[in-house]
Amino acid sequence: QVQLVESGGGLVQAGGSLRLSCAASGRTFSRYAMGWFRRAPGKEREFVAAISWSGSTTYYAGSVKGRFTISRDNAKNTVYLQMNSLKPEDTAVYSCAARGSSVYPSMVVQDYDYWGQGTQVTVSS
């Protein structure tokens, strides 16, 4: 079992930055690939970024590539999402997820086994 707790969300103006953190419980955090997803009001949950167990492989959605950076610190059981050049369309609840079945990242929601509650990110124009 893995418990995930996100933090770092908030209200920011367009063009600003935020860094989200996802703290994981459990001693096997380094064995999990991790992902960030988001859900905007009235929309389906969508993939944002994912990272392999070692951090050597990362995937990004096209809409955030070049603006967002995913990273992890296995010693701290934490994964991060640095978000720069934020746009109003980035407004959503952001959730982190752990993939218990593989050390490799995935862009597919159904591949993830554990989810956090989410943190709200609001970007004003």
C-alpha positions as CSV (number, residue, x, y, z in Angstrom):
1,Q,0.0,0.0,0.0
2,V,1.1,3.5,-0.8
3,Q,-0.5,6.7,0.4
4,L,0.1,9.9,-1.5
5,V,-0.4,13.4,-0.4
6,E,-0.1,16.4,-2.7
7,S,0.8,20.0,-1.8
8,G,1.8,23.2,-3.4
9,G,-1.3,24.2,-5.3
10,G,-2.8,27.6,-5.2
11,L,-3.8,30.7,-7.2
12,V,-1.3,32.2,-9.6
13,Q,-1.4,34.7,-12.4
14,A,-0.8,33.6,-16.0
15,G,2.9,33.4,-16.7
16,G,3.7,32.5,-13.1
17,S,5.1,29.3,-11.6
18,L,4.2,26.7,-9.0
19,R,5.9,23.6,-7.7
20,L,3.7,20.7,-6.7
21,S,4.9,18.0,-4.3
22,C,3.7,14.5,-3.7
23,A,4.8,12.8,-0.6
24,A,4.5,9.0,-0.5
25,S,4.4,6.7,2.4
26,G,6.0,3.3,2.4
27,R,9.5,1.9,2.1
28,T,9.1,0.8,-1.6
29,F,8.5,4.2,-3.1
30,S,11.6,3.9,-5.3
31,R,10.1,0.8,-7.0
32,Y,7.1,2.8,-8.4
33,A,6.8,4.8,-11.5
34,M,5.0,8.0,-10.7
35,G,2.7,10.2,-12.7
36,W,0.8,13.5,-12.5
37,F,-2.7,13.9,-13.9
38,R,-5.2,16.7,-13.8
39,R,-8.9,17.2,-14.1
40,A,-10.4,20.5,-15.2
41,P,-14.1,21.2,-14.4
42,G,-16.4,19.3,-16.8
43,K,-13.5,17.4,-18.4
44,E,-12.0,14.0,-18.1
45,R,-8.8,13.3,-16.1
46,E,-5.8,13.8,-18.4
47,F,-2.2,12.8,-18.3
48,V,0.3,15.6,-17.5
49,A,3.7,13.9,-16.8
50,A,5.3,10.7,-15.6
51,I,8.7,9.5,-14.4
52,S,10.4,6.1,-14.1
53,W,11.6,4.7,-10.8
54,S,15.1,6.0,-11.3
55,G,14.1,9.3,-12.8
56,S,15.9,8.5,-16.0
57,T,12.8,8.4,-18.2
58,T,10.1,11.1,-18.3
59,Y,7.0,11.6,-20.4
60,Y,5.0,14.8,-20.9
61,A,1.7,15.7,-22.4
62,G,2.2,17.9,-25.5
63,S,0.3,20.7,-23.9
64,V,2.9,21.1,-21.0
65,K,6.1,20.0,-22.7
66,G,8.7,22.7,-22.3
67,R,6.9,24.3,-19.4
68,F,6.5,21.6,-16.8
69,T,9.2,19.4,-15.3
70,I,8.7,16.2,-13.3
71,S,11.4,15.0,-10.9
72,R,11.7,12.8,-7.9
73,D,13.8,12.4,-4.8
74,N,13.6,8.7,-3.7
75,A,15.5,9.5,-0.4
76,K,12.6,11.8,0.5
77,N,9.8,9.6,-1.0
78,T,8.7,12.7,-3.0
79,V,7.9,13.5,-6.6
80,Y,7.7,17.0,-7.8
81,L,6.0,18.9,-10.7
82,Q,7.6,22.2,-11.5
83,M,5.1,24.3,-13.5
84,N,6.4,27.4,-15.3
85,S,4.7,29.8,-17.8
86,L,1.3,28.8,-16.4
87,K,-1.8,29.4,-18.6
88,P,-5.4,29.7,-17.6
89,E,-6.1,26.4,-19.3
90,D,-3.8,24.7,-16.8
91,T,-6.4,25.3,-14.1
92,A,-7.4,22.0,-12.7
93,V,-7.1,19.6,-9.7
94,Y,-3.7,18.0,-10.0
95,S,-3.2,14.5,-8.6
96,C,-0.2,12.3,-8.3
97,A,-0.3,8.5,-8.9
98,A,1.9,5.5,-8.3
99,R,2.2,2.6,-10.6
100,G,2.7,-0.4,-8.5
101,S,3.0,-2.9,-11.3
102,S,5.9,-1.4,-13.1
103,V,9.0,0.8,-12.6
104,Y,8.4,2.3,-16.0
105,P,6.1,5.3,-16.5
106,S,2.8,5.3,-18.4
107,M,0.5,7.9,-19.8
108,V,-2.6,5.8,-19.2
109,V,-4.8,6.5,-16.2
110,Q,-5.7,2.8,-15.7
111,D,-2.1,1.8,-15.3
112,Y,-1.8,3.5,-12.0
113,D,-2.8,1.8,-8.7
114,Y,-2.6,4.5,-6.1
115,W,-3.9,8.1,-6.1
116,G,-3.7,11.1,-4.0
117,Q,-6.6,13.4,-3.2
118,G,-5.4,16.2,-5.4
119,T,-4.4,19.8,-5.1
120,Q,-6.2,22.7,-6.8
121,V,-4.2,24.9,-9.2
122,T,-6.0,28.0,-10.5
123,V,-4.4,30.3,-13.1
124,S,-5.9,33.7,-13.5
125,S,-5.7,35.6,-16.8
